[in-house]
Amino acid sequence: MSEVCKLVRSDFSLLTRHVFKIIEAIFETSRVEFGVPETDNIVDSLASYVSLGDRNPLDTVVSAATLLKRSLDVLHDGEPSSWTRSLPLVCESLAGLLNSEASTASQTSSILKDLLSHHVDPKSFSTPKDKQFDNECQESMEASAMKSICAIFENALSAIDGVPNEHILGVISVLFLKLGERSFVFMKNIVLKLADLILHGGGTSYTNHLQNCIGSAVIAMGPERILTLLPISLHTDDSTCMNLWLVPILKDYVVGASLRYYMEHIVPLAKSFERASRKAKKLAISTDKKKLAISQDLLAHAHDLWGLLPGFCRYPTDTYQNIGPLAEILIPLLKKDSFMHENIAIALQVLVSQNNSVLSSRRDADQSNLFAVKDFVVEIGNIPTYSEKTATRNIRALKSCSTELLEALTDLFVDSHPEKRSYLKDAIGCLASITDSSSIKKILMSLFERFQFIDGEGEFEKYNQVLIDKEQGNLSSTEKDVQRCVMMELASSFVGGAKEDLIDLIYKFIKHTFQATDETGHREAYHTMSRILEEHAWFSSSRFIELSSLLLDLKSPVDIASIRDRFACFHVLMVHTLKMSLEEENTRAFLFLNEIILTLKEGKEEARKAAYDVLLMISSSLRDSPSVSDPPYNKLISMIMGYLSGSSPHIKSGAVSALSGLVYKDADICLSMPDLVPSILSLLHSKAVEVIKAVLGFVKVLVSCLEANGLRNLLSEIVNEVLRWSSVSRHHFREKVTVIMEIMLRKCGSAAVGSVTPEKYKSFLKTVVENRHNKTNSKESGTGDTEMMPAYSSTKASDSMPDKRRHKKWAYPSKENDSGEQRKAKREKKNNSRTPGSNKGHWSNGSSSGLRSTNRDMHSDNAKSIKGQSEGRLKKSQSGYSAGPTIGKKRKQMELTNMKKDKARVPTHSGASKSRKHQNLGRKRLKINR
């Protein structure tokens, strides 16, 4: 290594790149420990080369900088304190590159950040507990090295003409965070320089980088020391202010501060601005009108200072000592119309959440965002945290004043507008989680009495009295309905940490709401009920019969929020009953399942999605349950399969849709339950169009999701059944079968599919294979239509496009001697392009809107209701009429021709009598169209 080091010069030569590669290879492969003097020589030589900057080729400069980092790592492994000798030299040589072109500056910045994070050891400094800290730091070797490093970056800032770039500011930020509170000694001048730059800075982008850098100083030093260097002040004589630009930075970056400092310094400062505002307002009224704008500005500054409260509640160092005095300041602010309501609600939520997260060993993602700081700060690891002992003391102190705070918040909640209640509700929920359940019950009962929901004996008002009030049109009855909604929303906040007596009270209020109103308050009641069932498992098991009767006796809601919460209740109760296997409870489970399946056939997309979501949640919960001889998950599938033998096509197709959704998530159930696929395929013998559509949709999902090995086991059954409908063009059955066959051909191969295909369908299979081959060739040659892609390439393909695009997508390529089927397809395509809205009359290959997620595939072929058919046909007839008599006449003639051809191709599996019924059905439809 010493010989190679002699070849390193400060300027570039023909050997430079080779020498750097040799040094890199030695570092990578050599197992010999290098001596400190030898490595120091390498560092000196490389630093000399880097210091020349762009006078050497920049790629070699970056290589030398990388080798410098590696050299310091080697030194650190041998002697951890070696950074005091080498790091200042390396920082000085690299600092000049931070103003180079963007790529070089970015790489240099990354190297410097790694060096500072890895090598600077703040523990080597004394803790700043007294006035001797400054002298002690300056006397030590480590302090001298750090002083040199900080001076290097201070000089780099001074040498820049204008605002420094993000690269140098990023390195300084890391240095702030690495030094922590010790940065107050070494980086005072840098803070003052940054403040001067922000006052005379340029554009927004530069200001943002400067603010982030100063924010790092706030985190490292703490607001007390920052405000010592950059005090916020108000000159009452002329109403001028200093350093107010620092307030937004403090709001975002204060962490690990002191509640006492907020109360003793920030609050008095805010009050001084308020007094100055009132004084300016009096002068504006009496003498000087210009003072009014000054008064408003001063009041806004006062509010900004008050608004620093949430920041000072991010991991404060003195929570258990000073939460009591702070609560005495906050409660009066809650009891009047104050701009501080939201700030107080957020601050209390932060205080409780961050301590609870330590004790529960988990973090709530939504709440943690309230006290989150910048990502790069987390990477440095400078965020203060609580020990379990400190968190316990903090929670105990918060509990001591939680009842008074909760009373003030709940009174404010019931009298607030809806936009305010959202953040108040979160704070109430946090405080309720640490407040004694009996105290919460007293608060709730007092509010019930205030709004006259209970009588003198503590019982809820009778249903008859509610009806009398409504029939008489009492204003109090309408107001009470509004208050009932607010109270139900409040009650849901108390569910989390509630004991049995409080849960019982809330449940009585839920029953009262369902009985006393038709729809008012039901949304909030469903939500509260779902929270009780989800968070208190004992309640659903002890009151299953009562809960299920209550829910099943209620009319199904219309709004989507209520539907989702009602289904959330079904989820908990279904999982409970399927695990218990009691006969009476299983009967009720069928009633829950019946409503879910019927909702799958709803016209509204959101309702269908809610039904699919709850089915998937139920199946997921049952799959996660311990394995037993009769798994609950298999019971669910068997229950749904029971609907396949029903008499109603509507419920049959709904059950198939439900099974499609479950197969989409877990295709292996088709293998673990051998009767599933044959039971569904047998429905292809049905005459009901919506059932056939649903089954073909199920098969498409099945063949798309199932692995090739599993699909081969079912290949014969699937091919024999779906090919029955390969000759029927109506309702896109032929297209659907084509898509299914293409997927199976791709997964299993043409030989395997051909071997199980009946002879009479060989010609159809040949057409599919040729069509697939033509499309592949067209795509490879680049001459085909860009939309002419294989339908099986995405399970969403056939369901996410309008009918007209699907016609284009699946149109078969023409041959020299066209068959009748191909000529018919051409005529249909031509007719569709000429007749406005003609596609609307067909059954959709999917739901009317379709889920815009993967759920679209689950129910694409099953979701339109009978009402949707009639509406579609009405639109078609209106569109055809508006197109003119000539076009309508031609369309009828073409329909007559097509139907005659379809009659000859009706599946023969039902015999001649069924063929005649198809003919009669075709005649009836023709008459209707005429």
N, C-alpha and C positions, 0 to 999 in steps of 0.2 A: 504493500500500500504506500509506503514512504517513497518508493521509486516512481509510482504513478503520480503521486502528489507533486513531484518536482516538475511534471509535464504540464501542470495547470498554470496558465498565465493569466494576467488580468485582462489581456486583450485577446481577441479571437485569432485562431490560427487553423491551419488545415487539420491539425490533430485534435482540436478541441472536442468535436463531437465524439470521436473515437475514445478519447480519454474519459469523457463523461459516461459513455456506455460501459467502459471497463470498471469504473468506480461503482456504477449501479450494479453490475454483475457481481462484483466483490461483496457488496452489501447483501445481495440476494442469496448468494451461494456459500459464502465463507462462514465457517463455524468458529473461526478463531476470534477471540475477544481482542478488540483493538484497545491499545493503551490510550489514556487521556491525552498525553502530549501529541501522539500521532494523529488522533482525531481532531485535536485543536488546530493542528497544521492544515488539515483538510478544510476545516471551517474557515480559517483565515484566507486560504487560497480561493475558495468558492465565493466568499463574501466580497473579496476584492474584484472578482470577475463580475458579480451581480451589480456591484455599486456603479459600474460604468453605464448601466442601463441600456438605452437604445443605441449606444455606440458599438455594441456587440449585437449580433443577430438575436432577435427576441426569442426565437424558439430555443436557442442555447441558454439564454438568460433564464427562461422558465425551467429548463432542465437543471441548471445549476441551483435555482431556488429550491426545487424539489429535493435535490441531493443535500442541500443545507438542512432541510427538515429531517431527512433521514439521518444525517450526521448527528444532529442534536438528540434524536431518539436513541442513537447508540450511546452517546454520552450520558443520557439520563438513565439508561439501563445500568451503566457501570457506576455512576455517581449522581444521585438525584439532585444534589445541590449545584451541579455543574452549570445550570442555566444562568447563575449569577455572573459567570464569566462570558459565556457565549451568546446568550439571548440578546443582550443590548446590541452587540455587533451585528448579528443577523437582522434584527429589526431595523437597524439603521440602513443596512444595505438594501433591504426589501422595500422600505417605506417610499423610496423614490419611484418604484414601479407602480404604485397605486394610482398615479396620475398618467399612466401610459394608456395605450388604446384599450378598448373595453375588454377584449379577451385576456390580454396579459394582466390587466388590473384585477379582473375577476379571479384568475388563478392565483395571483399573488395574495389577494385578500383571503382566499380560502386557506392558503398555506400559513399566513400569519395568525388567523383565527385558531387553527389547529395547534400551532406552536404555543400561543398564549394560554389556551385551554389546558394543554397537556403539561406544560413546564412551570407555569407560575404557581407557586404554592403559597396561598394567603395565610396558611397556618404558621408560616415561618415568621410572621409579624406578631407583635403583641396585640392583645385585644384593647381597643381604645376605651378604657374605663376611666381614665383620669387625664390630667393635663400633661403628664409625662409621656403620653403616647407619641406625640409629635417628635420629641427629642429621641426617644427610644428607636423609633422607626428610622430616623435619619442616621443614627449611629451604626446600625447593623449593616453587614455586607449585602444582605438581601434587599434592604431598604435602598441602599445606594444603587443597586442594579435596577430596581423598579423606578427610582427617581430618574435614572438615565433613560429608561424606556419611555416613560411618560413625557420627558422633555423632547424625545425624538418625534413623537406624534404631535406634540404642541407646536414644534417648529414646522412640521409638515403642514399643519393647519395654517400657520402664519404665512407660509411661503406660497399658498394658493391665492391666486388673484380671482376673487369671487367666492362662490359657494362651493365647498368641497363635494366630491361625488359620493355616491352611495358606498363605494368600496372602502374608502378610508374611514367613513363614519361607521360602517359595519365593524371594522376592526376595533375602533375606539369603544363601541358599544360592548363588545366582548370583554375588553379590558375593564370597563366599569363593572360589569357583572362578575368578573372573576375576582376582582379585588373586594367587592362588597362595600361594607361601611368604611374600609380602609382607603377607598378611593377618595374620601373626603380630604385626606392628607396629601395624596400624591397628584390628584387631578383637579384641584380647585381652579387652576388657571385655564384648564381645558373647558371646564363648565362655563367660566366667564367668557371665554372666546366663542363658544357655541351660542351663548345668549346674545352676544354682539352680532353674530352672523344671522341669527333668526330675526333680529330687529331690522337688519339691513339686507335681508336675503332677497332672492330672486323669485322664481315662479313657484307654483304649488308643489311640483315634484321635489324640488330642492327642500322646500319647507317641510314636507313630510319626512324626508330622511333626517333632517335636523331634529324634528320633534321626536322621532323614534330614538335617536341617540340621546337626547336629553331625558327621554323617558327611561332609558337604561340607567342614567345617573340617578333618577328619582328612585328606582327600585333598589339600586346599590346603596346609596347614601341614606335614603329615607327622606320624607318630606321636611322633617325638622331641620336637617342640615342644608338641604337645598334652599329652603326659605331663609336660612341664615346667609347664604351666599347671594341669593336673589330674592330679597324681601318684597312681598306685596304690600303696598302702602297707599294711603289716601291723604292728600294734602287738602285739609278742609277749607283753607283760605280761597283757593282757586279751583277746588274740586278736580284736581288732576290726580291721576293714578299711575302707579309704577308696577311693571311686571305682571299685568293681568293676563298677558299671553300665556303665562305659565299655568293658569287654572285648568284649561282643557287637558293639558298634559298630565297634571296631577290627577284629574278625574280618571284617566285611562290607566295610569301606571302606579298609583299608590298601592302598595301591598306590604303587609307586615309592619304597619305603623301603629300608632297609639291612639286609643279612644280618648284618653285624657288630653292629648295634644289637640285633638279636634275640638273638644269642649272648651279648653282654656285659651286657644289661640285662633282657630278658624271661626268659631261661633262669635266671639267678641269682634273679630274683624268684619264679619258679615253684618253684625248689628251696627257697626260704625258706618258702613255704607248705607244702611237703611236710614239712620239718623240724618246723614248728609242728604239723602234723597228727599226726606220729608222737609228739610230746611230749604232745599232748592225749590220744592213745590210751593212752599209758602211764599217765597220771593217771586215765583212766576205768577202767582195769583195777585199779588199786591203791586209789584213794580216791573219786573223784567220777565216778559213772556218767553224769552229764549231759555230761561232756566228750566222750563218744563221738559224740554228734550234732555237736558242734563240730569234732571230728576229721574226720568225714565231709565236712562243709561245706568245711573248709580244703583237703582233698584234691581235692574237686570244683573249687575255685577254681584250684588248681595245674594240674589237667588243662586247664582253660579257657585258662590262660596258655600252656601248652605248645601248645595247639591254634591259637594265632595263627600258626603256621608257614606254612600255605598263603597267608595274607594277605601275609606278608613276602616270599613268593616270587613275588608279582605284580610283574613288572618291577622287581626290585631294582636299585639303582644300582651294586652292587659284586659282581656274580655271579662274574666271572672272578678277582677278588681273594680271595673268601672262600668259594667253594663247597667247596674242599678241607677247611678247618677245620670247616665245617658237616657234611660227610660223616662226619668222625671222630666227631661227636656222634650222628649218625643211625644209623650201622651197629650200634653196641651196642644201641640201642633196638629195631632190627629183629630182633636175635638172641634177644630174650627176649619173654615174653608181655606186650606193652605196649599200652596204650591209644592209643599214638601210631602204630600201624601204618597206619591209614587216612589220618591227617593226613600222614604221610611219603609215602605212595603218591601222594596228590593233589598234594603240594608238588613232588615230582620230576616228575610229569607236566606240571605247569604250567611249571616251569623249562625243560624240553626243548621243549614245544610252542610257547611264545611266541617262542623264539629260532628254531626251525625254520620258523615261519610267516613270519618276516622273510626268511630265506634262500630259501625256496621260493616266496615271493610269493603265498601263499594261506593261508587260515585254515580249519582243520577246525572245522566248526560244533559238533560234539559237545565237542571239547576246549576250544574258546574259551569255552564256558560256565563252565569251571572258574575262569577268571580274569577273567570279565566283571564290570563294575561297572554302576552305575545308568545308565539310558538318558539321563537329563537331564545326567549328567556328560559323556557322550560328545558330546552336542550342544554343550556349551560348548567342547569340544576341549581339555580339560585332562588327558587321559590320556597318561602318558609312553609313549614308544615307543623302540625300539632302532634305531640305524642298522645298516646291513649290516656295517660294521666291528666294532661292538660285539657284535652277534649272533654273528659268526664267532669272536671271542675268547671269548665265553661258552660256545659249543658246544665249543671246543677244551678249555676248562677242565673242562667236564662230562665229556668223553670221558676225561680223565685219571683220573677216579675212578669211571667208569661200571661197570667190570668188578667192582669190590668191591661196589658197591651192587647190581648185578645178581645176584651170587652170593647175597647176603643175602636179596634179594627172592624168588629162585627157591627157596631152601631153605624160606623161610616159606610160599611158595605150595603146595608139594607136601605140607606138613604141616598146612594150614589147612582149615577147614570150607568148604563151597561158597559160603556167603554172603560170606565174606571174599575168596574167589578172584576175584570180579568186579572189584573195584577194584585188587587187586594185579596182575591180568592187564593192565589198561590201563597201569599204571606200567611194567611189564616191557616191554610193547610199545614204549613211548616210549624207554626206555633202550636197548633192543635196536637201535633205529633209528640210534643214534649209536655203538654199540659195534662193535668189530672182529668180523667174522664168525667168524674162527678162535677168538676167545675164547669166543664163544657156543657154538661146536661143542664146545669142551672142557667147558663147563658141562653141556651136554646129555649128552655121553658119560659124564661122571661120575655123572649121575643114572641113566642106563641101567645102569651097572655097579652102582650102589647097589641098584636094584630087580631086578637079575639078568635084564634083558632081553637082554643080550649076553653072549657067552662071553669067554674069555680072549683070543681072537683078534679081538675087536671085531665079531663077526658076531651077528646076531639068532638067538635059539634056534630050533631046528628045529620044524616043525609037528608032527611025530610025538611029540616030547617034550611038547608042549603037550597033545595028546590023551591021552597016558598020565597026566599029572598030573590031568586032569579026570576020567578014568575011575576013578582011584583015590580021587577025592573029596578031594584034598589041600586043606587050608585055605589053603596058600600060593597055590594056583591061583586061588581066589576073591579073595584079597587082591590078587593080581597083576592080575586083571581091573580091579579098582577103581583100582589104581595106573596101569594102562595108560590109563584114561580121563583121569586127572589129567595124566599126561605128554603125552597127545595135545593136551589143552587148552593146556598150557604151550607145546608146539611151535608151535601156531598163532600164538602171540604173537611168535615169532621170524621169521615169514615175511617181514614187511615189508622190512627192509633186508638180508636174507640173501643171501650169495653162492652160487655154484653148488654148492660142496662141502657147504654147510650144507643147501641145498634137497635135494640128493641124499640126505643122511642122513635128513632128515624124511620124504622120499618112501619110503625103505626101511622106516621105522617105520610109515607108513600101510599099505603092503602087508602087513607083518607083522601088523598089527592086523586087517585084513580076513581074512587067512588063519587066524589063531590063534583067532578068536572067531566065534560065529554072529551075534550082534547087539551084544554088549557092546563099547562103544567105537566102534561104527560111526558114530554121530551125530557125535562129535568128529572122527573120521577124514574123513568127508565134508566137514565144515566146513573142516578144514585143507587138504584137497585143493582145494576151491573157492578158497580164498585164494591158494594157490600158482598156480593157473591164471589167476586174475584179475590178480595183481600181477606175474607173471613170464611174459610172452608167449612167450619163447624156449622155455620148458619144454613148452608144449602143442604147439608146432611140431616140436620135436626128438624128442618121444616120443609122437606121436599114436597110433600103432598099439598101443603098450604100454598107454597110458592108456585107450584105448577098449576094449581087450580086458579090462582089469582091471574097468572099470565094468560092461560088459555081462555079464560072467561072474557078477557079484554078483546076489543076489536083490533085487528091488525092496523098499526099506524100507517100513515101515508108518507110523512117526511122521512128523508133518508137517515137523519141523525137518530130518530127514534127507532127506525128499523134496525140500525146497527147495534144500538144498545139493547134492544129487545133480543136480537140474535146473540149478543154477548151473554145474556142471561140463559138462553137456550144452551149455549156452549157449556157453561158450568154444569147445568142440570143434566144435560145429555151425558157428559163424561161421568158424572156421579152415578146415574142410573145404569149405564152400560157396565160399569165396574162392579155394581152391587148385584145385578142379575135377579132383581125381584120382579115377580110377574106384574103386579100392579104398576110399578114404576116403569117397566118396559112398555106397558100400554100407553102411558103418558109420553114416553120417548117417541113413540110412533106419531103422536099428535104434533110434537115439536118438529119432527122430521117432515111430516106432511106439509106444514106451513113453509118450511125451507124449500122443499122441492117445488111447491106451487109458485114460490117467488122466483125460482129459476126461469119460469115462463112469463114473467112480468114484461111489460113493454118498456119499462124504464131501465136503462143500462145500469144506473147506480144501484138500483134494487137487486138486479141480477148479480152484480159484483158482490154486494153485501152477502147474498146467499152463498155464493161460491166461497167467499172468504171464511164464513163461519163453518162451512163443511170442511174446509182444509184445516182450520184450527182444531175442530173436533177430532179429525183423523190424526193430526199431529200429536194431540194430547194422548190419544189412545195408543198410538204407536210407541210413545215413550213410557207407557205403563209397564210394570214388570210382567214378564211372560208367564202365562198360565196355560192350563190345558185347553181352555176355550177363550182365546184372546179377545178382548173387547173390540179391537179393531175389526176382526173378522165378523163380529156381531153387527157392527155398523154396516159393513158391506152387505151382509145377509138381509138386514132390514131394508136397505135400499132395493136390493134385488126382489124383495117381496112385492114391490110396486110394479114390477114388470108383468105380473100376471093380472093386473087390474083391468077393469073394463073400459076405462077412459083413456083414449089416445093421448089426451093432454097430460095426464099424470104419468103415463108410460114414457112419453118423450122427456118429461121432466126428470124422471128417475135415470134415464139413459144419460141425460146431460150431467146429472150429479156424478154418475160413475165415470163419465168422461173427464170431469175435473179431478177426481181422485186418481184415475189412471195417469193423467198428465203429471201428477206429482210423484206417483209411485206405480210404475208400470208392472212391477213384479207381482202385484196382487193378482194379476191374471194367471200367473203361474202357481201361486200359493192357493188360489181358489179355482180349481179346474172347471167348476160349473159356470163361472162368470161369463166367459166369452161365448160358449154355446147358447146360454140363456138369452144373451142379447142378440146374437146372430139369428136366432129363431124368429125374432120379431120382423125379419125381412120378409117373412111370409104374410105380413100384415098388409091391409089395403090402405091404412091411414098414412097420408102423405107426411105429416109431421113426425110420425114414428119412424118412417123410412129415412127421412132426413136426419133425424137424431142418431139412428143406428149407423148410417154412413159416416156421420161426423165422429162418432165414437171409434169406428174402425180406423178412420184416418188418424186420430190421436194415438190409438193403440200402435199402429204400424210405424208411426213416426217416433214414438218414445221407446218402444221395446227394442232390446238388443237383437242382433241378427240371429243368435243361437236360440233365443226364446221364441222369436218370430217363426223360425222354421218348424217348431213344434205345433204351431197353430195354422201353418200355411194352408193346408188342405181345407180346413173348415172355412177359413176366411175366403179363399178363392172361390169355392163352390157356392157360397152364399151371396157374396157381393156381385158376382158375375150375372146373377139373375136380372139385375137392373142395368146391365151394360147396354141394353138395346133401347132403353127408354130415355128420350131426350128431354122430356118435360121435367121442370123443376131442377134442371141441371144434373139429373141422376147419372147420365152417361159421363159427364165431366168429372163428377165426384168419384165414380168407379175408376176412371182413367187415372186420376191422381193417386188413388190407393194402389193401383196396379204398378204405377211408375215407382212408387216408394218401395214396394216389395221387390220389384225387379232390381232396383239399385242395391238393396240390402242383401237379398238372397240369391240374386243371379237369375238370368232368364231360363237356365236349365232347370233349376229347382221349381220355379213358378210354372214353367211349361209342363213339367212332369205331373202336376196335380190339377192342371186345367182340363175340364171336360172337353171332349172333341168338338162339341157344337160351338164352343167359345174360342177355339183356336184362332179363327180368323180375326176376332176382336183383339186377342193377345198379340197377334202378328202386327196388327195396325198400331197398337200401343208401342211395341218394340221399335217399329220403323219410325214412328213419329218421334220417339225419344232419341233415336239415332240421328234423325235429321236435325233435331234441335241442337244436339251436341255438336254436330258438324258445323251448323250455322254459327254457333257461338264461337267455335274454335277458329273458323275462317274469318270471323268479324264482319260477314256480309249480312247476317240476319238482323232482325229487329232486336234492339237492345232489351226490350221487354220480354222477348221470347226465351224465357229461362225455364228450366224444368220445374214443374209445379211442386215436386217433392223437395226442392232445395230449401224450402222454409215451410214450417208448419203453419205459418201465418199467410202464406201466399194466396190461397184460395178464399180466405175469409176477410182479408183486409182491403180488397179491391172492389170497386163498383162492378156491377154486372157487365157493363160495356167493356171495361178493361179486361175482365176475365175472358170475355169472348175473344178479344184480340190475343190474349196470352195463350189460350189453349186451342186456337184455330189450327186445324190440321193442314199441313202442306199439301197442295194440290198435286195430282199425278196426271199422266197423259190420258188414261182412261178412268175418269172419275166414277166412283160408285154412286148409287142413289143417296147413300148417307152423306157423302161429301158434298154432293150438289145441294142437298137440303141444308147442310150447315152453312154453305155460301149464301143461300137465299135468306136464311134466318139472320145472318150477319148483315146482309144488305138491307133487309127490312128494319133491323134494329137501328141502323145508321140513319134511315130515312124517317122513321117515326119518332117524333119527340116523346120522351118519357116512356117509350115502350118497354124498357127494361124494368120499370117499376112494377109492372103487373106480375112478374115472376116471383116465386118464393126466393128469398135471399138465401145464399149459401151459408150465411152466418146470421148473427143477430142483427137487429135493425141498425144499431150503431156499432155494436161490437166493442168489446173491451179493448182499449189501446195498449194493453199489456199482454203478457203471455196467456192471460185468461181468455183471450179471444179464441184461441184454439180449443179451449175446453168446451165451449158451448156454441161454436160458430154455426153449427148446423141445426141447432135446436131451439133458438131463443125466441122466434117470432110467434106471437099469439095469433089466435083466430081473428081477433080484432085487427091485427096488423095486416092479415091477408085481405080482409074486406077493404081496408083503407087503401092498400096498394092497388087493388083492382079498380077502386073508384078513381084513383089518380090516373091509372092507365086509361080507363074509358074516357075520362075528361080530356086527357092529353091526346088520345086518338081522335076525339071529336073535333078538337080545336085544330088538328092538323088538316082537316078538310075531308069531304066525303070521298074523294077519289082514293086517298091513301087508306082511309078506313075500310073501303070496299076491298081493296087489294089485300089488306091485312087479313080480313075475314076469309077471303078465298085461299090465302096461303095457310091459315090455321086449319081450314077444312082439309086441304091436301096433306098437311103434316099429321093431322089426327088419323086420317085413313092409313097413312104409313105406320103410325105408332100402333094402330090396332093390330097390325100384322106382327108387331114385335113385342107384344105384351108377354111377360114371362108365362111359360106354360106349366109352371109347377102346380097350379091350382086346377088344372083341367079345363075342359071346354066351357063348362058353366061359368067359371070365373072369367074366362075370356069374354063371354057375352056380357057379363056385368061391366067389364071395362069399356065395352063398346057403348052400352047404354049410358055409362057415366060420361063418355066423350060426347054423346049426342046432347045430353042435358047441358053440359058446359057450353056447347056450341050455341044452343038456344039462348042461354043467358047472355053470351057475348053479343048475339044479334040483338 
